[in-house]
Amino acid sequence: MNALTRDNPIQGIVLKLASITSFTIMATSLKLASTLPVGQLVFGRSFFSLIPLFAILAVRGDLRTGLQTARFPAHFGRSVLGASAMAAGFTALTLLPLPEATAIGFAGPLFVVVLSAVILKEDVRVFRWSAVLVGFGGVLIMLWPRLTLLTDPGGLQAGELIGAVAGLLSALIGAFAGITVRAMTKTERSATIVIYFALFTSLFSLVSIPFGWVWPDPREAALLVTAGIAGGFGQILLTESYRHAELSTIAPFDYTSLLYTLVVGYVLFGDLPTFAMLVGAAVVIAAGLAVIWRERLRGVDRTKMRKVSLPQN
């Protein structure tokens, strides 16, 4: 879960698509269990993801090395950010249709570009800044129907506005987490980052017990376990995909998750996408693809951008 070979793009793409399938199963399970408190959803996603993670490491004989680290404070700080992004993302998931919550999350890479320039002092030129501005315009299009609630309180449910804001906040905090991970990959193994994130986030989520945890029924318990295991496998498959192909090759396949969630949202929840959501998502996706294409032309080394531990909402 550490070395990158990037010598088999087809295999990398297949693994990427498999990871998106796993994350879609995770999101669907959490949506079906959305009557449970958000903190409890975070716990299920984090704690049960350790099952496949530890199993894979044990089979490889890497369990001991996967836990070795001299940077507990860095893992703790990264986990605080990741857990916050996860909680906000799950809040959006419980309050919005599945496709819309997914589409708003596409703002994450745009925030990463901005933070890379501000925090890491990376050279972000006019083309990427233009793409980011266009992408945020797409986000505004998606959010506009929710923002009308500010002037027309009777037009929409307040929960939908809260969900939209929570989704955008999740993307922003997740981008901060991504910047932190990028710095940590210089000294830490991918497996170590993933495991400590799951462990710390499981512990953090326990703080929310006094705020209304409930004893899940068998169906809800099964959904929590499914979400965690699917999320864990998704993380493994995602990490493995970056062994076999450059990020610029497989990153565009992130956007297939919208197709998955459109189908699942309609079949299981009867959700029909709004015109604003489709147009806004198309603009954000186009902006994201433009950034990826520009990066590929410039030959930028993208290995530091491995999404080994970003929370998938």
LUMGU-609597 format. One record per residue (C-alpha): residue number from 1; residue in three letters; x, y, z. Coordinates in steps of 0.5 Angstrom, whole numbers. Layout:
- NUM Ala X Y Z
...
This chain:
- 1 Met 0 0 0
- 2 Asn 6 5 -1
- 3 Ala 10 4 -7
- 4 Leu 8 6 -14
- 5 Thr 9 3 -20
- 6 Arg 5 7 -25
- 7 Asp 6 2 -31
- 8 Asn -1 -1 -32
- 9 Pro -6 4 -33
- 10 Ile -12 0 -35
- 11 Gln -11 -4 -28
- 12 Gly -11 3 -25
- 13 Ile -17 5 -28
- 14 Val -21 -2 -26
- 15 Leu -18 -1 -19
- 16 Lys -21 6 -19
- 17 Leu -28 4 -22
- 18 Ala -28 -1 -17
- 19 Ser -26 4 -11
- 20 Ile -32 8 -13
- 21 Thr -37 2 -13
- 22 Ser -35 1 -6
- 23 Phe -35 8 -4
- 24 Thr -42 9 -7
- 25 Ile -44 2 -3
- 26 Met -42 6 3
- 27 Ala -45 12 2
- 28 Thr -52 9 0
- 29 Ser -51 5 6
- 30 Leu -50 11 10
- 31 Lys -56 14 7
- 32 Leu -61 8 8
- 33 Ala -58 9 16
- 34 Ser -59 16 16
- 35 Thr -64 16 22
- 36 Leu -58 15 26
- 37 Pro -54 21 29
- 38 Val -49 23 25
- 39 Gly -44 22 30
- 40 Gln -46 14 30
- 41 Leu -45 14 22
- 42 Val -38 17 23
- 43 Phe -36 11 28
- 44 Gly -39 6 24
- 45 Arg -36 8 17
- 46 Ser -29 9 21
- 47 Phe -29 3 26
- 48 Phe -31 -2 21
- 49 Ser -27 0 16
- 50 Leu -21 -3 20
- 51 Ile -24 -10 19
- 52 Pro -21 -10 11
- 53 Leu -15 -6 13
- 54 Phe -12 -10 18
- 55 Ala -14 -16 14
- 56 Ile -10 -14 8
- 57 Leu -4 -12 12
- 58 Ala -4 -19 16
- 59 Val -4 -23 10
- 60 Arg 2 -18 7
- 61 Gly 5 -19 14
- 62 Asp 5 -11 14
- 63 Leu 1 -11 20
- 64 Arg 7 -9 25
- 65 Thr 10 -4 20
- 66 Gly 3 -1 18
- 67 Leu 3 1 26
- 68 Gln 10 4 26
- 69 Thr 10 12 27
- 70 Ala 14 17 30
- 71 Arg 9 23 28
- 72 Phe 3 22 33
- 73 Pro 1 29 33
- 74 Ala 1 30 25
- 75 His -4 24 25
- 76 Phe -8 27 31
- 77 Gly -9 33 27
- 78 Arg -10 30 20
- 79 Ser -15 26 23
- 80 Val -19 32 27
- 81 Leu -19 35 20
- 82 Gly -22 29 17
- 83 Ala -27 27 22
- 84 Ser -30 34 21
- 85 Ala -30 33 14
- 86 Met -33 27 15
- 87 Ala -39 29 20
- 88 Ala -40 35 15
- 89 Gly -41 31 9
- 90 Phe -45 26 13
- 91 Thr -50 31 15
- 92 Ala -50 33 8
- 93 Leu -52 26 6
- 94 Thr -57 26 11
- 95 Leu -61 32 9
- 96 Leu -60 32 1
- 97 Pro -61 27 -5
- 98 Leu -55 23 -6
- 99 Pro -53 25 -13
- 100 Glu -53 33 -10
- 101 Ala -49 31 -4
- 102 Thr -44 27 -9
- 103 Ala -44 33 -14
- 104 Ile -43 39 -8
- 105 Gly -37 34 -6
- 106 Phe -34 35 -13
- 107 Ala -32 42 -10
- 108 Gly -26 39 -6
- 109 Pro -21 39 -12
- 110 Leu -22 46 -13
- 111 Phe -21 48 -6
- 112 Val -14 44 -6
- 113 Val -12 48 -12
- 114 Val -13 55 -8
- 115 Leu -10 52 -1
- 116 Ser -4 49 -5
- 117 Ala -3 56 -7
- 118 Val -4 60 -1
- 119 Ile -1 55 4
- 120 Leu 4 51 0
- 121 Lys 6 57 -4
- 122 Glu 5 52 -11
- 123 Asp 6 56 -17
- 124 Val -2 56 -19
- 125 Arg -2 60 -26
- 126 Val -8 64 -30
- 127 Phe -11 57 -33
- 128 Arg -12 54 -27
- 129 Trp -14 60 -23
- 130 Ser -19 61 -29
- 131 Ala -22 54 -28
- 132 Val -22 54 -21
- 133 Leu -27 61 -21
- 134 Val -31 57 -27
- 135 Gly -32 51 -22
- 136 Phe -34 55 -16
- 137 Gly -39 58 -21
- 138 Gly -42 51 -22
- 139 Val -42 50 -15
- 140 Leu -46 57 -14
- 141 Ile -51 54 -19
- 142 Met -52 48 -15
- 143 Leu -53 52 -9
- 144 Trp -57 57 -12
- 145 Pro -64 54 -11
- 146 Arg -62 53 -3
- 147 Leu -60 60 -3
- 148 Thr -67 62 -5
- 149 Leu -69 60 2
- 150 Leu -66 66 5
- 151 Thr -71 71 1
- 152 Asp -76 66 1
- 153 Pro -77 62 7
- 154 Gly -83 58 5
- 155 Gly -80 56 -1
- 156 Leu -75 50 1
- 157 Gln -74 46 7
- 158 Ala -69 49 12
- 159 Gly -65 42 13
- 160 Glu -64 43 5
- 161 Leu -60 49 6
- 162 Ile -56 46 12
- 163 Gly -55 40 8
- 164 Ala -52 44 2
- 165 Val -48 49 7
- 166 Ala -45 42 10
- 167 Gly -43 39 4
- 168 Leu -39 45 2
- 169 Leu -36 46 9
- 170 Ser -34 38 8
- 171 Ala -31 40 1
- 172 Leu -27 45 4
- 173 Ile -24 42 11
- 174 Gly -23 36 6
- 175 Ala -18 40 2
- 176 Phe -15 42 8
- 177 Ala -14 35 10
- 178 Gly -11 33 3
- 179 Ile -6 38 4
- 180 Thr -4 35 11
- 181 Val -4 28 8
- 182 Arg 1 31 2
- 183 Ala 6 33 7
- 184 Met 5 27 11
- 185 Thr 7 22 5
- 186 Lys 14 25 5
- 187 Thr 15 21 11
- 188 Glu 9 16 13
- 189 Arg 7 10 9
- 190 Ser 0 10 6
- 191 Ala -2 4 10
- 192 Thr 0 8 17
- 193 Ile -4 14 15
- 194 Val -10 10 13
- 195 Ile -10 6 19
- 196 Tyr -9 12 24
- 197 Phe -14 16 21
- 198 Ala -19 10 22
- 199 Leu -17 9 29
- 200 Phe -17 17 31
- 201 Thr -24 18 28
- 202 Ser -27 12 31
- 203 Leu -25 15 38
- 204 Phe -27 22 36
- 205 Ser -34 20 34
- 206 Leu -35 17 41
- 207 Val -35 24 44
- 208 Ser -42 25 41
- 209 Ile -45 19 45
- 210 Pro -48 24 50
- 211 Phe -52 28 44
- 212 Gly -57 22 42
- 213 Trp -54 16 40
- 214 Val -59 10 40
- 215 Trp -58 3 40
- 216 Pro -59 1 32
- 217 Asp -64 -5 30
- 218 Pro -61 -11 26
- 219 Arg -62 -7 20
- 220 Glu -59 -1 22
- 221 Ala -53 -5 25
- 222 Ala -52 -9 18
- 223 Leu -52 -2 14
- 224 Leu -47 1 19
- 225 Val -42 -5 18
- 226 Thr -43 -5 11
- 227 Ala -41 2 10
- 228 Gly -35 1 14
- 229 Ile -33 -5 11
- 230 Ala -34 -2 4
- 231 Gly -31 4 6
- 232 Gly -25 0 8
- 233 Phe -25 -4 1
- 234 Gly -26 3 -3
- 235 Gln -20 6 1
- 236 Ile -15 0 -1
- 237 Leu -17 0 -8
- 238 Leu -16 7 -9
- 239 Thr -9 7 -6
- 240 Glu -8 1 -10
- 241 Ser -10 4 -17
- 242 Tyr -5 9 -16
- 243 Arg 0 4 -16
- 244 His -1 3 -23
- 245 Ala -3 9 -26
- 246 Glu -1 17 -26
- 247 Leu -7 21 -22
- 248 Ser -8 25 -28
- 249 Thr -10 18 -32
- 250 Ile -15 16 -27
- 251 Ala -17 22 -23
- 252 Pro -22 24 -29
- 253 Phe -26 17 -27
- 254 Asp -28 20 -20
- 255 Tyr -34 24 -24
- 256 Thr -37 17 -25
- 257 Ser -39 17 -18
- 258 Leu -44 22 -20
- 259 Leu -47 17 -25
- 260 Tyr -47 12 -20
- 261 Thr -51 16 -15
- 262 Leu -56 18 -20
- 263 Val -58 11 -21
- 264 Val -58 9 -14
- 265 Gly -62 15 -12
- 266 Tyr -67 14 -17
- 267 Val -68 7 -16
- 268 Leu -68 7 -8
- 269 Phe -70 14 -6
- 270 Gly -74 16 -12
- 271 Asp -69 22 -13
- 272 Leu -70 26 -19
- 273 Pro -64 31 -21
- 274 Thr -66 38 -21
- 275 Phe -64 42 -27
- 276 Ala -59 47 -23
- 277 Met -56 41 -20
- 278 Leu -54 38 -27
- 279 Val -52 44 -30
- 280 Gly -48 46 -24
- 281 Ala -45 39 -24
- 282 Ala -43 39 -31
- 283 Val -39 46 -30
- 284 Val -35 43 -24
- 285 Ile -33 37 -27
- 286 Ala -31 41 -34
- 287 Ala -27 45 -29
- 288 Gly -24 39 -26
- 289 Leu -22 36 -32
- 290 Ala -19 42 -35
- 291 Val -14 43 -29
- 292 Ile -13 35 -29
- 293 Trp -11 36 -37
- 294 Arg -7 42 -36
- 295 Glu -3 39 -30
- 296 Arg -2 33 -35
- 297 Leu 1 38 -40
- 298 Arg 6 41 -36
- 299 Gly 8 34 -33
- 300 Val 7 36 -26
- 301 Asp 9 30 -21
- 302 Arg 2 28 -18
- 303 Thr 5 23 -14
- 304 Lys 4 27 -8
- 305 Met -3 28 -9
- 306 Arg -5 21 -8
- 307 Lys -12 21 -4
- 308 Val -10 15 1
- 309 Ser -14 18 6
- 310 Leu -19 23 4
- 311 Pro -25 21 7
- 312 Gln -31 19 2
- 313 Asn -38 22 3
